[in-house]
Each structure stands twice: as structure tokens, then as C-alpha cells.
Amino acid sequence: MLIKQIDPIWMQTDQPEKIKPFLKYEKEYWKREGYVRIRKTYQEYLVSKNGIFLAGFLPRILGQFINCELQLSELEINTNKTEPKLKEIKFSPEQLRLINYALEYKRGVLIAPTGYGKTIIALGLMSCFPDSKILFLCHTLTLIKQTLDELSKFEFKNFTQVGGGTKELNGKIIVSTIQSLAKINPIHYCDFDMVIVDECHHISGQGSLYYKVLTNILAPLRFGLTATMPTSQEKLLYIEGLLGPVLDQITLKEGMEKKALAVPKVKIIPIEKCDGLAGINHYQSKNETQEYESKKGIYEIAIVENRIRNREIIKICEEQNSSNKSCLVFVDFIDHGENLLSIGKNTIKNISLVRGSTTAEERNKIKKDLGFKKIKTVIATTVWTEGLNIPSLNTIILAGGGKSTKKLLQMIGRVLRRTEEKETALIIDFADPGKFISEHFVERLKLYLMNKWEIIY
């Protein structure tokens, strides 16, 4: 089988049928039959009829077919590579391990827990190629600000920003949101030596902004950083195709054993009463449409509008604040955050709410004040589940419930950054009554038990 490289993005084989089984995933659609919708599935393949496939799949295919004739292009890249070095930073053995894997394989995904210094790993990689043109891609302005601050702190030169009303494409290192870069004509951003995608689990299929940008960038060095990979086979394949396979992983357990992460303690608060809980039965139904309303209605009654539960959350914040401990309270919906803020303003001197409409300037001020404990309680929607670096944070309160393991780990990760003053971190969770939400709690509990974290009742 012949495989030849077209460019850093695409490769081509003369026998596409042979590799199809290794590049397939299941797609679904819903077909109406009479009065019901039936789920249907079909197979999709990430190789075209004429054998073109994403270059990140090459290691996967070579692992299946030993006798392949390879025709690789001569890729132009600044090869003036040095050892990773950041001012006043001593990389941990685990961080160096990830960096060395990246340097050896030239493309791929590095997995490390939130709080383990993925930005430091990224900057370590950048430091190895001082003469290269580098693109650092992320999906929020918070991550842009954090990365720019770190570049400045470690005395990198000639870096610029794209996003937040700024479009400077003349830097040696460009830090950009995916949303802003996707609006620019690719001719102005295709020529990079290296691209690093932070929180790369957000990459998805054709039609997405990441696909559009990454299939226009000719960078031969491609790396992704994340704490949690998606579970969807489709997403996993697109991440691999666009960036490369997973190269190495630092686990939560490893981070805690090496004393690089704070050790979590999980306190479970049982919620035995609920305003209007009896009304939950009103929503029960086996009809598909009403079943959705059932979940929505139960969540509204038992969590968002549950004054007993909301007062308990604020009481916990008061207790933590009185011991000079800071709290970050996660909610899923703005209404819930506003309800908590309304209660909290009566007893907590400084309390803030961060939501999607909160400006970047406001978020940065709240983040700074929370870090210095000028504000000790902040309520936040999921806009702060990623890209928030506050090492001094003591307590996470999971006010929104939910069952997504990926989202749960992202939220918990906000409090796992270890400092000389903080060896343990407190996670507050709630055992809620009612259909669906009690099942969601069980899913979260499974994660705590699987990781063997200390649980306090």
C-alpha cells in the first residue's frame, strides 16, 4: 500500500478501502415513522473515495499495516530547537515527560489534570523553538488573558493577540480565540511552524470552526492540551486527525501522589426538603416530549427555585468565608445564580456573579479579587469551568448538580492547584431528592469513589 503526504494536513493512499475500517464512526439521525421519531444510525468514514485522509491518522494506519511505502514531503520548519526553559521554573519530571514526547513525535495530544500547569507545558514547548512562528489557539478570552500574562511573566518576546476587539497578526507568537481567527481570511494565518490548541476536547467535525482553521494551517508541529478527552468516537477521531494521537497522560492520581495537586475532600450535604417537591409528580409522564419537560420541571423545583437548598449553600459560603476560605459556587443556569446572589447579598459582604454577559475586564477583576480574597465568594455559570487559574481557591460548591464526568472534573480542577498553604481542597456536593437529579448525584458519587477520595457526610 502506498501512502504519500500532500502537505502537513492531508495524506493519500492508493487503497482507501483497506484503511476505512480504522477510520469509521457511527452517525445518527432521527426518522419520523407515523407519530413517533425513530433513531437510525449509519457508518461514516474519514477517508475519501480517492484515498485522502487527515495526516494525524498516519500512526494509526502504520500500526495496522507494516508493509507500507511512505512518500513524505520535505516540510519547511525552523529547526533551531533548544531545551525547554522558563525563567525561575523547574519543570516536574511529569511535565518534562510530556514535553519530550511532543518533541519526539512532532504532533499529538497531551493530557494533564486541571491544575497541573498545562499552560507551563505549552510555554515549555514554545521555548524549544525560539525562531518558529507559533499559534496558540483557545476558545475564551479568559484563556487568552491568562496565556498573555504567562508569556509576559516568562519574558517571551514579540507576542500578539487576536480576539477581544484586537487583531494583531504580526507577532512571532499569536494567541487567538478560535472564533476570532475563523473570521479572518486563511491566507493571513496559514503560515505557522507550530500550532497549540488549548482545551482541545472542543474540537469537533466538519463545519466546526476548529476544523475550518486547522485544515488551513500548514504547521507541521501540532499539539493539543486537555484534562479530559471526549467520549464521542466522532470527536476523538477528528482530534486525532487534525492534531495526532494521544502521546501521554498525567493522571489525577499521579498528580496527587507526586504532591503536585491538592488532595480533594468531598463533603456530601443531604437535601431532605424541597419547596414544592410534591409538585414534582405533576411532571411525570412517559410521553417523550413531556419526559423532557419532566426533567426540566424537576430541576427547576428541586434546584433552581429551592429556597431551602439555596439558603444552605449560602450558609456554607458564610462558614467558609469566616475561616478566611474562598468559595467558587458553580451553577448551570443564570436564574439559579441570581437566586443565590439575592440571598447571599443579605449576609455576605462581598459576593459576585460571573455569567456569559460579564465582560472580560469584569471577569479579570473578579478573578484577581478572588485570588487575593478581597472577594471570598463568587457564583459562576459554566463559563468559568475552564481556563480559571486561582491557586489560593479553597472550596468548590457544586450547586448545579449534573452528571457529566467531563464537566465535573473541569469544575473540581479549579480548586486542585496546590500551594505551600494548601495541601487539601474541599468539594461540596448535594444528595438531592427527586427523580433524575438523585440519579445524577449517584453518577457523581461513583467518580468520587472510583478515585478513592475522602468523603465526609
N, C-alpha and C positions, 0 to 999 in steps of 0.2 A: 504494500500500500504506500502510495506517495503522499506526503504532506508537505506543502510549501507555504511559506509565510508571505502574505501580501503586504502587510505593514504591522505596526505594533498592536493593532486592534483585531485584524482578521487573518485567518488561515484558510487553506483549501485542501481538500483531499480528493483523490480520484475515485474513491469508493465510499460515498456517503452512506450507503445502506448498511455498511459494516459498523459505522460508529453511531447510527441512530439509536440503538438500544441503550447507549450510555449517556445520551443527551435528551432524555424524554421526561416529561412530567404530565400530570393529569390536569386537564382543564374541565370546568363545569359550566353548565348553563341550565336555565330553567325553562321548561316547555309546558305550555298550558294544554291540558287534556281535559276537556269538559269544563268543570268548575274548579279543578284543582291544578296546581303547578307541580310538575314532576322534575326532580333533579336528574339531569343527564350528564354524562362525562364522555370525554374523548381524549386521545393522546396527542400531545403537541411535541415537536422535536426542534431543538436549537441547532439544526444544521439544514441548510437549504438544499434544494434538489441538485444544484450544481456543486455541492460539497463545501460551501463556505460556512465557517463557524468561528465563534469568538476565540481569540488566542489564549485566553485564560484556561481553556479546556485542554490544552496540549498535554500537561502532565497526566490528566485523567486518561486520555486516549493512549498515550505511550505506556501507561500502566497496564493496558489491556492488550496492546499489540506490540510485541517485541521487535518484530522484523518490519520496521517502517523506514522508508527512505525519506530523510528530512532535508528540505531545502530552506535554510534560514537566511533571511535578509541581513545585510550588514546594516545595523542600526546605529545611527549617529547619536552619540551621547557624550557628555563631558565625563571623562573617566578619572578625573583628578580626585580620587576618593581618599579620605583620611579616616582615622579612628574617631568614633563618636566622642564628642567632648562638649560639655556645657559648663559655663563658669560656676564654680563652687558646688557642682553637683557630682556626687559619686553614684553612678548607676548601680542598682542592685544586680546581683547575678541573674535574676529572672528577667529584668529589663534588658540586660546585655544579651541574654539568650535570644529574646525576640528580635532585637536589632540585628544580631548576627545571622539569624535565619533569613531575615529580609534581605540583607546584603548578599547572602549566598544565592537565593532563588530569584531575586530581582522583581518578583511580583507575588502578591498573595495577601491573605488576611491574618492579622494578629489579634488574638482575643485576650483581654485582660480585664479583671473586675473593675467596676467603677470605684475610683479612689486609689487605684494603683499607679496612676501617673501616665495615662495614655498620651497626654499632650507632651510629657517629657520624652516618651519613646519616639513620638513623631519628630520632635525637635532634635533628638539624638540622631535620627536618620538624616534629617536635613543637614546637620553639622558634618556628616560624612561626605557631602557633595557641595563644597563651598562655591564651586564655579557653575553649578547647574541652575537652570531655571525651574522653579518648583511651584506647583499649585497645591494649596491646602483647601479642600472643599468641605463645607459643613452645611447644616440646614437651618441654623438660627443665628440671630445677631448676638445672642449671649455667648455662643461658642466663638464667634468672630472676635468679640471684645476680649474674651479670655485668652485666645491664641495670640492676638496682637500684644496684649500685656506681657505674655510669656516671651515672645520674640524680643520685645524691648528689654525685659529683665535680663535676658541672657545675651544681650548685646549683638543680636543679629543685625545686619546692615541691609538697607535697600529693600524693605518690605512694604507692600501697599495693600489697600483694601478695596474690595468690590462688594457693595451691599450697604444698606442703610443710607441711601442717598449719595454714596460715594462710588465712583467708577475710575480707579487708577490701575491701568493695565501695564504700566511701565516698570514695575518692580521686579527684582530678581526673584523674590518670593511674593506670591499673590495669595492673600487669604480672602476667600469669597464664599458667599452663600450660593447654594445651587440655584435658588430662584433667580438671583440677580445675573449670574453668569449665563443662564439659559436664555436670557433676553437679548444677549449680545450675539452679533454675527460670529459664527465659529472661526472665520478667517482671522479674527483678532485674538483668539485664545487657543488655537490648536497646537502651537509650537512650545511644548514643555518637555523637559527631560524627565521630570518626576511628578506624579500626582498622588496625593494622600487624601483619602476620604475618611473623615471622622464620622463616627456613628454609622458605619457603612451598612448596617442592617436595614437602613431606609431605602436602599437600592431596590428597585423593582423592574418590571418588564418593559417591553417596547411601548413607546408612548409616554414613558415617565421622563422627568427632567434629567435624572441621573443617566438614563440610557442615552438620551439626546446628547448630553455633554461628553460623556465618556467614550462614545463612539465617534467623536470629533477631535479628541485629544490624542496626539501622536506620541505621547510619553511612553517610552519602553519600561520605565520603572513605575510600578503601580502597586499601591498598598492601601489596605483598608484596616481601620481600627474599630473595635466594638467590644462591648462587655457581654452582649447577648446576641447570638445569631437567631434569625427567624426559623420557624418550624416548617414553613411552606416550601415544598420541593421546588416550586417555580422560582421563588425568590432566591433560594440557595443556589440554584443553577445560574441565575443572572449575575449574582455577586461573583461567583466563580469565573464565569465567562468574561466579565468586564474587568476583574481585578486579579483573579487567580485563586488557587485553593487555600484552605486554612493551613498556615505554616506552623503555628504553635499556639499554645494556650496556657495562660496562668489561671489556675482555678481559685475560687474563693477560699477553699480550704488551704491551699498552698500559701496564699497571701496572708492568712491568719497565722499559720504555723511559722512563717518567716517573720512575724510581727511587723508586717508592712501595712496591715489593715487592722482596724479596731475590731474587737470581738463583739458580735451583737448579742444582746439580751432582749428577748421578746416578752413583753407583758401583755397578757390577754385580759381584756375588760369584758365581762359578760353583760349584755344588754337584755334585761329581762322584761322591761316595759317599753311600750311604744305608743305615742299619741295616735289614736285612731287605728290601732293594729287590727281590731275586729273588722274594720272595713276592708282589710286585705282580701277576705273571702269574696268580696264583691267582684274582684278582678279575675277569679279563677275560671278558666274555660279551656276546652280542648281545641277550639277553633284556632287556626294558625294566626290570623290577624289579631284576634283577641288575646291569644297567648303572648304576643309581643307587648300588647297593652298591659297584660298582666304583670310582666317583668317591670315595665316602666312604672306602673302604678304602685307596685310593692316597693320599689326603690325610692319613689317619691315619699311614700308614707313612712317607711321604716328608717330612712337615712336622711334625705334632704330636709324634710319638714319635721323630723323627730326632735322635738324640743328637749326631751329628757336626755337623749343621746348627745345632742349638741351642747347642752349645759355641762355634761360630763366631760366632753372634750375640752371646753374652755377651763373647767376646773383643773384638769390635768396640766394644762399650759400654765395656769397660775402657780401650781405647786412646783413645777419645773423652774419657772422664772424666779420664784422666791429663793431657790438654791443656786441662782446665777447660771442656770442651764437654758440654752436656747432651743426653741422648738420650730420645726417646719411641719405644717399641717397640710396634707395632700387631700384635695377634693377632686371629684370628677366633673362637677358642674358649677358654673358661676353662681347659680341660685344658692347652692349649698354654702359656698364660700361667703356670700353676702349674709346669709343667716348666721353663720359663725361669727363674722365680723361684727354684726349688730349686737350679739350677746357679749362678745369679748370687749367691746369698747367701754362697757359699763364698769369693768373691773381690771382690765389690763391697760397700763398707761400708754405703752407704745405697741401697737399691733397693726399689721399691714396686710393687704390682699394683692397678690400678683396674679394677673389674668392675661389673656391674649392681647387685650387692648392697652395694657400697661406699656408705656414707651420704653425703649432701650435705656434711655437716660434714667428714668424712674427705677427700672429693674436694677441697674448698676448701683444706684444709691442705696436701695433697699438691701441688696446683696452685701454691700460694704458695711452698712449699719448692722446687719445681722451677724456678719463676721466679727465685728468689734463689740457686739452685744449692746449696741445703742438701742436696737430693736431686739427683743428676745422672743417674739412670736410672729411668725409670718404664715399666712394661709396662702396656698398656691394651687392653681389648677395644674393640669399635666404639662403646661408649658415649661415647668421647672423640673420635670423628671429627668432631663438630660442637660449636660453642659453646665452644671452648677457646682462650683468648687469652693466650698466653705469648710476648711479643715476643723474649725472650732465648733461646728454644729454638734449638739449633744443628742437631740431627740427627734425622731421621725414619728409622726402620728398619721396612721393610715385611715383617715376619716371617710374616704370614698369607697372602701370595700373593693370589690372586683376579684377576678380570678386569674387574670393574665400573669403568667410567671415572668415573662419578659418585662412587663411594666413594673411588677412588684420588685424585681431585682434592681431595676433602674432607680426606683424610689428609695429603696433601702440603701443603695450605693451612695446616696447623698450624705449619709452620716458615717460611712465607714472609713473616712480618711483619718489615719492615726497621727497623733501628735504626742509630744512629750507629756502633755497634760491629759491626754485622752487615750486610754487603752481599751475602753469598752464603749459601746454605743447602745442607746435604748430605742427600741421599736415598740410603739404602742399599737395594738390591733384590737378589734372588737368582734366578739362572738355574737352575731346578730340573730334575732328570731325571724321567722318568716320564710316561705318558700323562695328558692333561688339564692337569696343572699346568704342563708345559712349554709347552702351547698358551696357557695363561693368561699366562705370562711374555711371550710374543710379543705379546699384546694390550697389555700394559703398555708394552713396548718401543716399540710403534707410537706411543703417546701421547708418549713422550719425544722420539722422532724428529720427530713432527709439530710439536712445539713448539720444535724445534731447541735443546733443552737439551744442555749439555755432558755427555757420557757417558764415564766413567772405567772401564776394565776392569782 
